[in-house]
Amino acid sequence: MVGTLLIDIHFPESSSLKAKRQHLRRIKDKLRNKLNVSVAEVGNNDLWQRTIMGVCVIANEKRFANEILSKAVKQVSEENGIVILNYSMEFY
């Protein structure tokens, strides 16, 4: 089972691409270390205050993949200085 998650994120305090990418790097590192998922910036790469982050997990069961991706959403939502505008999950 492959689970994918797309998170549309707004960085209201970001004033440059460099600032956005530094913040995004911290988020990606935390997700990789705590949840053992693959993470990448997959959209809005050139916007200062927006990004779409993709998260992927491979698991034996859909329930476990859903649990991991839900934890990822929760962890990202707890980050200071960001707003989650939307997110979607798909399972294959």
N, C-alpha and C positions, 0 to 999 in steps of 0.2 A: 504494500500500500504506500503510495506516494501522496503526501499532503503538501499543498502549496498555499501560501498566504501572501496577499498583497496588502500593504498598509500605505495609505496616502497620508503623508505627514506634513504639517506646517511648522516652520521654525520662526515664530513672530519676532524674535530678538536678533535674528541673524542679519548681518549687514554686508556679508560677502560670501562668495563660494567657499573660501578657505574656512571661514567660521562654521558654515553648514557642514562641510565635510569632516571637520574635527569632531563636531558633535555626533555626526552620523557614525564615524569610526568608533567612538566610545560605545554607542548603542550596539553596533554590529559585534564588537568584541565581547560585550557582556552576553549577548544572545548565544554566540558560539561557545563561550566558556561554560555557561550555566545550563544550556539546553541541548548542546551538541547538534545544532542545526546549520544549514548552509544559508548565508545571508548575502544579498547584493543590492546595490542601488540600481533599479531597473527602469526608472522613468523620471522625468523632470530634472535631468542631470545638470542643466545649465541655469536653473532658477535658484536664486539666493535663499528663498524662504520656503520652498516646496521640494518634496521628493516622493517617489514611490519606492518603497523598499520591498523586496521579495524575500520570503523565507521558505525553505523547503526542508522536509523531514521524510525519511523512509522508515516505515515501521511494519510489524507483522499484522497489526489490526488497525482498522479505521479509528476505533475508539482511542487508542493510544496516540495516534497521529493527531487527532483532534485535541486531545489533552495537551500535548506539547505545543501546538500552534496557539491554543487559547492562553497558555502560560506566556508565550511570546507576546501576544497582544497586551496582556496585563503588565508585563515587564516594561514594554515600550510606553504604555500609558502612564506609568509611574515616573518616567523621566522628567526632570525639570526643564522648562524652556521649550517644550514641544506640545503640539496639539494634534491628535489623530482625527483627521477629517472623515475617513472612511476606511473600511477594511473588508476583504472577502477571502474566503477559504474554499478550496476545491480539493477533491480527493480522487485519485485514479487507481 
